[in-house]
Amino acid sequence: MRISIILVACAVLLGIVANAAYTIELAPGFQFSGYMQNRGYNGDGINTTYKPERVALSTTATLPNDSLIYAEVNYHAWASDRPFYLESAYYDRPLGDGRLRVGKGRRLTFGIVPTFTNRKTSNYGIVSEAATQDRVEAVQYTVKKGDIDWGIDIQRANRLGTRAIGEIPDEADRNASHTVRHLCMREIRGAPSHELELSTRVGKSWKNGLNAGLSLSAAKLDDRDLVALTTSSSTNSLTPGATPSLLPAGTTNDNKLILGLDFALKRPSGIVLQGEAFDFNVSKLNYNAWYLLLGLERPNGWKFYTRYAEQNMDVAPTTNPLSWDVQQTVFSIVQPLNKNMWLQYEYEINSEDTDTGAKVDNNIFFTEMYFRF
């Protein structure tokens, strides 16, 4: 409660600034903007704690012929080893009936692009983490003609990695026993893939506000990832704590194919319904992840969301947490303060089908102040 009061007080102090335009034109055709997130956390294994989550700064240079250059850098105060991260850096221009984008940024050609607006909740959730969260270095081409939209890209392939469910940044002691790792497609900083990946999506829109699409992503597994799937060691991120490997030694299948289905519906009443489902074929490991989200977005700016998600590994659970099926339920409320600032209250309930049946206490709650400028 005290953290929420502090955040509200900060919001009031910044209110005058936030009501101003949130992009600054430094020179004709060149704009600067950004946002910051600050959170008060409470959860299993920790008392209330305040965290500056991130500050993001971006620049957009508008060029002739409806083209542009965009770059964004994020600063994470809690990441003491590498606090700065290049989120995006790309060139975008019209080409034929669509647009060509070259560089690093969101993948536009696979599933629902998990921007803040699209994903609704502040945290990404286990399905976006598993399939779509990380940026890609790619050549992307997207087209929208009438009620049909489609896109294709060639990118540096995602690698196999993990994320921690129930994690609170910069709380290593608490996270050691109150988080659970799950398998994700990752951009591995400092160790990018040696392979290329192709992604494509075809979607259709209807007059009732529905958009639905089919996606495909295919690549050859990086050699290091195939080794990680089939061997166990304390330094292998896919076998935390030297737990058993996900696949038996000697497995040589190096194919990666992911199929996706997504839909999003928004009605004039403010009702929002969306979902995604992915089928992963990673070497001989076949698993799936899906979610459904229901929301209500009021004309006065208040928003209410709930999302249920699963990642089902379809293997016998072992002491390796990556073999566990995981479930996540999220409740999220957005309270507007003005057009450029809001509070978001989010409760994340996590559960896992462990090898012993024991419960891992990794639920979290946070109050977030979001301020864009």
C-alpha positions as CSV (number, residue, x, y, z in Angstrom):
1,M,0.0,0.0,0.0
2,R,2.8,2.4,0.9
3,I,4.5,1.8,-2.5
4,S,1.2,2.6,-4.3
5,I,0.9,5.9,-2.4
6,I,4.4,6.8,-3.3
7,L,3.8,6.1,-7.0
8,V,0.6,8.1,-6.9
9,A,2.5,11.0,-5.4
10,C,5.2,10.8,-8.0
11,A,2.4,10.8,-10.7
12,V,0.9,14.0,-9.4
13,L,4.3,15.7,-9.3
14,L,5.0,14.7,-12.9
15,G,1.5,15.4,-14.1
16,I,2.1,18.8,-15.6
17,V,5.0,17.5,-17.6
18,A,3.2,14.4,-18.7
19,N,0.3,16.4,-20.1
20,A,2.7,18.0,-22.6
21,A,3.4,16.4,-26.0
22,Y,5.5,13.3,-25.4
23,T,7.7,13.6,-28.5
24,I,10.3,16.4,-28.8
25,E,11.3,17.6,-32.2
26,L,15.0,18.2,-32.0
27,A,15.3,19.3,-35.6
28,P,13.0,19.1,-38.6
29,G,12.2,15.5,-39.3
30,F,14.0,14.3,-36.1
31,Q,12.1,13.4,-33.0
32,F,13.1,12.2,-29.5
33,S,10.7,10.3,-27.2
34,G,10.8,7.6,-24.5
35,Y,9.1,6.2,-21.4
36,M,10.0,4.9,-17.9
37,Q,8.5,2.2,-15.7
38,N,8.8,2.1,-11.9
39,R,7.4,-0.7,-9.9
40,G,6.5,-1.6,-6.3
41,Y,6.7,-5.4,-6.0
42,N,5.2,-7.8,-3.5
43,G,5.2,-11.6,-3.8
44,D,6.1,-15.0,-2.4
45,G,9.4,-14.8,-0.5
46,I,9.8,-11.1,-0.4
47,N,8.4,-8.0,1.4
48,T,7.3,-4.9,-0.6
49,T,10.2,-3.5,-2.6
50,Y,10.6,-0.7,-5.0
51,K,12.3,-1.1,-8.4
52,P,13.1,1.3,-11.2
53,E,12.2,-1.1,-14.0
54,R,13.5,0.6,-17.1
55,V,14.0,3.8,-19.0
56,A,13.7,3.7,-22.7
57,L,14.9,6.5,-25.1
58,S,14.2,6.5,-28.8
59,T,14.8,8.6,-31.8
60,T,13.0,8.7,-35.1
61,A,14.4,10.4,-38.2
62,T,11.8,11.0,-40.9
63,L,13.3,10.7,-44.4
64,P,12.0,11.5,-47.9
65,N,9.5,9.1,-49.6
66,D,7.8,8.1,-46.4
67,S,10.9,6.3,-45.1
68,L,12.4,6.5,-41.6
69,I,15.2,5.4,-39.3
70,Y,14.3,4.4,-35.7
71,A,16.5,3.5,-32.8
72,E,15.7,2.7,-29.2
73,V,18.0,2.1,-26.2
74,N,16.8,0.7,-22.9
75,Y,18.4,1.2,-19.5
76,H,17.8,-1.3,-16.7
77,A,19.1,0.0,-13.4
78,W,19.1,-3.4,-11.8
79,A,21.3,-5.0,-14.5
80,S,24.6,-3.9,-13.1
81,D,26.7,-6.0,-15.6
82,R,25.1,-4.7,-18.8
83,P,22.5,-2.1,-18.0
84,F,22.2,-0.7,-21.5
85,Y,20.5,-2.7,-24.2
86,L,19.9,-1.8,-27.9
87,E,16.2,-2.6,-28.3
88,S,15.7,-1.5,-31.9
89,A,17.7,0.0,-34.8
90,Y,16.1,-0.2,-38.2
91,Y,15.4,1.5,-41.5
92,D,11.8,1.3,-42.8
93,R,10.5,2.4,-46.2
94,P,7.7,1.7,-48.7
95,L,8.3,-1.0,-51.3
96,G,5.7,-2.0,-53.8
97,D,2.4,-2.6,-52.0
98,G,4.0,-2.9,-48.6
99,R,6.8,-1.8,-46.4
100,L,10.4,-3.1,-46.1
101,R,12.2,-3.0,-42.7
102,V,15.9,-3.8,-42.3
103,G,17.6,-4.0,-39.0
104,K,16.8,-5.0,-35.4
105,G,13.3,-4.6,-34.0
106,R,10.0,-6.4,-33.3
107,R,9.2,-9.4,-35.4
108,L,6.2,-8.3,-37.5
109,T,5.7,-11.6,-39.3
110,F,4.9,-14.1,-36.6
111,G,1.9,-14.2,-34.2
112,I,0.6,-11.0,-32.5
113,V,3.4,-8.5,-32.2
114,P,3.8,-8.2,-28.4
115,T,3.9,-4.4,-28.1
116,F,2.7,-2.8,-24.9
117,T,-0.6,-2.0,-26.6
118,N,-1.1,-5.4,-28.1
119,R,-0.2,-7.6,-25.1
120,K,-2.4,-5.5,-22.7
121,T,-0.7,-6.7,-19.5
122,S,2.6,-5.1,-18.5
123,N,4.5,-8.4,-18.1
124,Y,4.7,-10.4,-21.4
125,G,3.4,-13.7,-19.9
126,I,4.8,-17.2,-20.5
127,V,3.5,-17.6,-24.1
128,S,5.0,-14.4,-25.5
129,E,8.2,-15.2,-23.6
130,A,8.3,-18.6,-25.2
131,A,7.6,-17.5,-28.8
132,T,7.6,-13.8,-29.7
133,Q,9.1,-11.5,-27.0
134,D,12.7,-11.0,-28.2
135,R,13.6,-8.7,-31.0
136,V,15.1,-10.0,-34.2
137,E,17.8,-8.9,-36.6
138,A,16.0,-9.3,-39.9
139,V,14.9,-8.1,-43.3
140,Q,11.1,-7.9,-43.0
141,Y,8.4,-7.2,-45.7
142,T,4.8,-6.6,-44.7
143,V,1.7,-5.9,-46.8
144,K,-1.9,-4.9,-46.0
145,K,-4.4,-4.9,-48.9
146,G,-8.0,-4.6,-48.0
147,D,-8.9,-7.1,-45.3
148,I,-5.7,-9.3,-45.9
149,D,-2.4,-8.7,-44.3
150,W,0.7,-10.8,-44.7
151,G,4.4,-10.6,-44.1
152,I,7.7,-12.5,-44.5
153,D,11.1,-12.2,-43.0
154,I,14.6,-13.6,-43.1
155,Q,16.3,-13.2,-39.7
156,R,19.2,-14.3,-37.6
157,A,17.6,-17.4,-35.9
158,N,16.5,-17.3,-32.4
159,R,18.4,-19.6,-30.0
160,L,17.1,-21.8,-27.2
161,G,17.1,-20.2,-23.8
162,T,15.1,-19.7,-20.7
163,R,13.2,-17.1,-18.7
164,A,12.2,-17.2,-15.0
165,I,8.5,-17.3,-14.1
166,G,7.8,-15.2,-11.1
167,E,11.1,-13.3,-11.2
168,I,11.6,-10.0,-9.4
169,P,14.6,-8.1,-10.8
170,D,17.8,-7.8,-8.7
171,E,16.5,-10.2,-6.1
172,A,18.9,-13.1,-6.6
173,D,18.4,-14.7,-3.2
174,R,14.6,-14.7,-3.4
175,N,14.6,-15.7,-7.1
176,A,16.7,-18.8,-6.4
177,S,13.8,-20.5,-4.6
178,H,10.8,-18.6,-5.9
179,T,11.1,-18.8,-9.7
180,V,10.8,-21.5,-12.3
181,R,12.7,-21.6,-15.6
182,H,10.8,-22.4,-18.8
183,L,12.0,-22.9,-22.4
184,C,12.0,-19.9,-24.6
185,M,13.1,-18.7,-28.1
186,R,15.8,-16.1,-27.2
187,E,18.2,-13.6,-28.6
188,I,21.3,-14.7,-26.7
189,R,23.4,-11.6,-26.0
190,G,27.1,-12.2,-26.9
191,A,26.3,-15.6,-28.5
192,P,24.0,-15.1,-31.5
193,S,22.8,-18.0,-33.6
194,H,24.9,-19.1,-36.6
195,E,21.8,-20.0,-38.5
196,L,19.0,-18.1,-40.4
197,E,15.3,-18.4,-39.8
198,L,12.3,-17.7,-42.0
199,S,9.0,-16.5,-40.6
200,T,5.7,-15.7,-42.2
201,R,2.2,-14.8,-41.2
202,V,-1.1,-14.4,-43.2
203,G,-4.0,-12.7,-41.6
204,K,-7.5,-11.5,-42.3
205,S,-9.7,-8.8,-40.8
206,W,-13.5,-8.7,-40.5
207,K,-15.9,-5.8,-40.1
208,N,-16.8,-6.9,-36.6
209,G,-13.3,-6.1,-35.3
210,L,-11.8,-9.5,-35.6
211,N,-8.4,-10.2,-37.0
212,A,-7.0,-13.8,-37.2
213,G,-3.8,-15.2,-38.6
214,L,-1.7,-18.2,-39.2
215,S,2.1,-18.1,-38.7
216,L,5.1,-20.3,-39.5
217,S,8.7,-20.1,-38.4
218,A,11.4,-22.5,-39.6
219,A,15.1,-22.8,-39.1
220,K,18.0,-25.2,-38.5
221,L,19.0,-25.4,-34.8
222,D,22.3,-23.9,-33.9
223,D,24.8,-26.6,-33.1
224,R,25.2,-25.3,-29.6
225,D,21.5,-25.6,-28.9
226,L,21.4,-29.2,-30.1
227,V,24.3,-30.0,-27.7
228,A,22.4,-28.2,-24.9
229,L,19.3,-30.2,-25.5
230,T,21.2,-33.5,-25.2
231,T,23.8,-33.0,-22.5
232,S,23.6,-32.1,-18.9
233,S,26.0,-29.7,-17.1
234,S,25.9,-27.0,-14.4
235,T,26.8,-24.4,-17.1
236,N,24.1,-25.5,-19.5
237,S,21.1,-23.1,-19.3
238,L,18.8,-25.9,-20.5
239,T,19.8,-28.1,-17.6
240,P,19.8,-25.8,-14.6
241,G,21.7,-27.3,-11.6
242,A,23.0,-30.1,-13.9
243,T,19.5,-31.6,-14.0
244,P,18.7,-34.2,-16.7
245,S,18.7,-33.1,-20.4
246,L,15.5,-32.7,-22.3
247,L,16.5,-35.1,-25.0
248,P,18.7,-38.2,-24.9
249,A,22.3,-38.1,-25.9
250,G,22.9,-38.9,-29.5
251,T,19.8,-37.1,-30.9
252,T,20.8,-35.6,-34.2
253,N,17.6,-34.0,-35.5
254,D,18.5,-30.3,-35.9
255,N,15.1,-29.0,-37.3
256,K,13.1,-26.3,-35.7
257,L,9.5,-25.6,-36.9
258,I,6.9,-23.5,-35.0
259,L,3.3,-23.1,-36.2
260,G,1.1,-20.4,-34.8
261,L,-2.6,-19.4,-34.7
262,D,-3.7,-16.0,-33.3
263,F,-6.8,-13.9,-33.1
264,A,-7.8,-10.5,-31.7
265,L,-11.2,-9.0,-31.4
266,K,-12.2,-5.6,-30.1
267,R,-15.9,-4.5,-30.0
268,P,-17.3,-1.0,-29.8
269,S,-18.5,-1.8,-26.3
270,G,-14.8,-2.0,-25.2
271,I,-14.8,-5.8,-24.9
272,V,-11.5,-7.3,-25.9
273,L,-10.8,-10.9,-26.6
274,Q,-7.6,-12.3,-28.0
275,G,-5.5,-15.5,-28.0
276,E,-2.5,-17.3,-29.5
277,A,-1.5,-20.9,-29.7
278,F,1.9,-22.3,-30.8
279,D,3.1,-25.8,-31.7
280,F,6.8,-26.2,-31.3
281,N,8.9,-28.9,-33.0
282,V,12.4,-28.5,-31.7
283,S,14.5,-31.4,-32.8
284,K,12.6,-34.4,-31.2
285,L,11.0,-32.1,-28.6
286,N,7.4,-31.4,-29.4
287,Y,5.4,-29.1,-27.1
288,N,2.8,-26.3,-27.2
289,A,1.9,-23.0,-25.5
290,W,-1.3,-21.0,-25.6
291,Y,-3.3,-18.2,-23.9
292,L,-6.7,-16.6,-23.9
293,L,-7.2,-13.0,-22.8
294,L,-10.4,-11.2,-21.9
295,G,-10.6,-7.5,-21.3
296,L,-12.8,-4.4,-20.9
297,E,-11.5,-1.0,-22.1
298,R,-13.6,1.9,-20.8
299,P,-14.0,5.2,-22.5
300,N,-12.6,7.0,-19.4
301,G,-9.3,5.2,-19.8
302,W,-9.7,2.4,-17.2
303,K,-8.9,-1.0,-18.4
304,F,-9.4,-4.5,-17.0
305,Y,-7.8,-7.7,-18.2
306,T,-7.5,-11.3,-17.3
307,R,-5.3,-13.9,-19.1
308,Y,-4.9,-17.6,-18.7
309,A,-1.9,-19.3,-20.3
310,E,-0.2,-22.7,-20.4
311,Q,3.1,-24.2,-21.7
312,N,2.8,-27.9,-22.0
313,M,6.1,-29.7,-22.6
314,D,4.6,-33.2,-23.2
315,V,7.5,-35.0,-21.6
316,A,7.8,-36.9,-18.4
317,P,8.7,-34.4,-15.6
318,T,12.1,-34.7,-14.1
319,T,14.1,-32.5,-11.7
320,N,14.8,-30.3,-14.7
321,P,12.1,-27.5,-14.4
322,L,12.1,-27.1,-18.2
323,S,10.3,-30.4,-18.4
324,W,7.4,-29.2,-16.3
325,D,4.1,-28.1,-17.7
326,V,3.4,-24.5,-16.4
327,Q,0.2,-22.5,-16.0
328,Q,-0.2,-18.8,-15.4
329,T,-3.3,-16.6,-14.6
330,V,-2.9,-12.8,-14.7
331,F,-5.3,-10.1,-13.5
332,S,-4.4,-6.5,-14.5
333,I,-6.0,-3.1,-14.0
334,V,-4.9,0.1,-15.7
335,Q,-5.8,3.4,-13.9
336,P,-5.3,6.4,-16.1
337,L,-3.8,9.6,-14.5
338,N,-3.5,11.6,-17.7
339,K,-2.9,10.9,-21.4
340,N,0.8,10.1,-20.9
341,M,0.8,8.5,-17.4
342,W,-1.0,5.6,-15.7
343,L,-0.8,3.1,-12.9
344,Q,-1.1,-0.6,-13.6
345,Y,-1.9,-3.1,-10.9
346,E,-0.9,-6.7,-11.9
347,Y,-1.2,-10.0,-10.1
348,E,0.4,-13.1,-11.5
349,I,-0.6,-16.5,-10.3
350,N,1.9,-19.2,-11.4
351,S,1.7,-23.0,-11.0
352,E,3.8,-25.9,-12.3
353,D,3.4,-29.6,-12.6
354,T,6.6,-30.5,-10.8
355,D,8.3,-34.0,-10.7
356,T,7.4,-34.4,-7.0
357,G,4.0,-32.6,-7.0
358,A,5.4,-29.9,-4.7
359,K,4.3,-26.3,-5.1
360,V,6.8,-23.6,-6.0
361,D,5.7,-20.3,-4.4
362,N,6.4,-17.9,-7.3
363,N,3.3,-15.6,-7.4
364,I,4.0,-11.9,-7.7
365,F,2.0,-8.6,-7.5
366,F,3.2,-5.2,-8.6
367,T,2.0,-1.7,-9.0
368,E,3.6,0.1,-11.9
369,M,3.8,3.7,-12.8
370,Y,4.2,4.2,-16.5
371,F,5.3,7.6,-17.8
372,R,5.9,8.5,-21.5
373,F,7.5,11.6,-22.8
